[in-house]
Amino acid sequence: MPLPESIRRVWTETEYRVRLPYGGHATIWCGAPLPVPLLAMLRRADDPWGYITAWNPAGVLLPLATNRIRQRRLRDELKGDRLRYFGGIGIGPSDWREPSLFVPGMTHSQLDAMARRFGQLAVVRGTGAGPAELHELI
């Protein structure tokens, strides 16, 4: 069952920000190439990458404390898998915000499996400088 078009549209119009180690941020947009500062975080130019969150599984709003615990578990799992990550925040068209993580070098199958474990309906992903895609998991 695909995502409703209204949700897909909101998610493809969302600004997926990533905090840069030296300050500021870079923004991932669905359909656009990975920004150069984020491309520099990949070990190889053709590495896969993902943008993931543990907040609000299946689009169900959870209490702030619960979402923070879930996000901490996500970070712990990434560390356990020896994956680097960089903090970010998704900012939707109506100024909705959700903390997220940019994970350079994470394979798409790893990303999909982790997102499913955390109850996510979709992730943003790509390969190298190629375009970012909203990848549905339902």
Number of C-alpha atoms within 10 A of each C-alpha: 6 9 13 8 9 8 11 16 12 13 21 18 15 21 20 27 22 24 17 15 11 6 7 9 17 18 19 24 21 21 14 13 17 23 17 11 14 21 20 14 20 20 12 12 13 14 17 21 27 23 29 29 27 25 25 18 18 13 11 10 11 12 10 11 9 13 19 15 13 18 20 13 14 22 21 13 13 17 12 9 11 10 14 16 22 17 19 22 22 23 17 16 14 8 10 10 14 16 19 23 25 26 22 26 22 25 17 18 9 13 21 22 14 18 21 18 12 20 18 23 17 22 20 22 28 25 23 24 20 17 17 23 20 18 16 15 16 11
